[in-house]
Amino acid sequence: MENVELVEPSEFVPIEAEAYRVRFWSRPVPLAAENLTEFRVTRAPDITAVLRWVDDRAAGRRVEVFVEHTEICVSRLGDEPLTVLIQVHGHTTED
């Protein structure tokens, strides 16, 4: 970790997680492409419960955890829902 600085607290806007997405990555044999298994976890009370669920199933696989959040995008053509994934745990690439 580089360039860590103390900052003043800013306005906090909480988002409620509608669901969490969990990705397990595995490589069946060396030099093979990674396999992806993805789950959508709903009705989890909080991120801690999701991370416990992940730890119980990771089995040495690389893991990514995302909060799934939907916002309404307003445009001239009408309001459309936009679902975004906000990564809260793991790495997007192998180390």
C-alpha positions in Angstrom: 0.0 0.0 0.0 1.4 3.4 -0.9 0.4 7.0 -0.3 -1.9 6.6 2.7 -3.1 9.9 4.2 -5.5 10.9 7.0 -8.5 12.8 5.6 -11.4 14.6 7.2 -14.7 12.6 7.2 -17.0 13.5 4.4 -20.7 13.0 3.9 -21.6 9.4 4.1 -24.3 8.1 1.8 -25.2 4.6 2.7 -26.4 2.2 0.1 -28.4 -0.9 0.8 -27.1 -4.0 -0.8 -29.9 -5.6 -2.8 -27.6 -8.6 -3.3 -24.0 -9.6 -3.3 -22.1 -11.2 -6.2 -19.4 -13.7 -5.4 -16.9 -14.9 -8.0 -14.7 -18.0 -7.4 -11.9 -18.3 -9.9 -10.0 -21.6 -10.3 -7.4 -23.0 -12.7 -7.8 -26.7 -13.3 -4.3 -27.2 -14.5 -1.2 -25.0 -14.8 -1.2 -22.7 -17.9 -5.0 -23.3 -18.4 -7.5 -20.5 -18.5 -9.2 -19.7 -15.3 -12.7 -21.0 -14.7 -15.3 -18.7 -13.2 -18.1 -19.7 -10.9 -20.4 -16.8 -9.9 -23.1 -16.7 -7.3 -25.8 -14.1 -6.4 -26.3 -14.0 -2.7 -29.5 -12.5 -1.4 -31.1 -12.0 2.0 -27.6 -11.7 3.6 -27.8 -9.5 6.8 -24.5 -7.9 6.0 -21.1 -8.2 4.4 -19.7 -10.1 7.3 -22.2 -12.9 6.7 -21.3 -13.0 3.0 -17.6 -13.2 3.8 -18.2 -16.1 6.2 -20.2 -17.8 3.4 -17.3 -17.2 1.1 -14.7 -18.6 3.5 -16.7 -21.8 3.9 -16.7 -22.4 0.1 -13.5 -20.8 -1.2 -11.4 -24.0 -1.0 -8.2 -22.2 -2.0 -9.8 -20.4 -5.0 -9.3 -16.8 -5.8 -12.4 -14.8 -4.7 -14.0 -11.5 -5.6 -17.0 -10.1 -3.7 -19.2 -7.3 -5.0 -22.2 -5.3 -3.7 -24.9 -5.2 -6.3 -26.6 -1.8 -6.4 -29.3 -0.5 -8.7 -29.9 3.1 -9.4 -32.5 4.8 -11.6 -30.8 6.7 -14.5 -32.9 9.6 -15.8 -32.7 10.5 -19.4 -34.9 12.1 -22.1 -35.9 8.6 -23.2 -37.2 7.6 -19.8 -36.0 6.3 -16.5 -34.0 3.1 -16.7 -32.6 1.0 -13.9 -28.8 0.6 -13.9 -27.2 -2.1 -11.9 -23.6 -1.7 -10.9 -21.2 -4.0 -9.1 -19.0 -2.4 -6.4 -16.1 -4.5 -5.5 -15.6 -4.8 -1.7 -13.3 -7.8 -1.4 -10.7 -9.6 -3.5 -8.6 -8.9 -6.6 -9.7 -8.6 -10.2 -6.5 -10.2 -11.4 -4.2 -12.9 -10.2 -1.3 -11.8 -8.0 
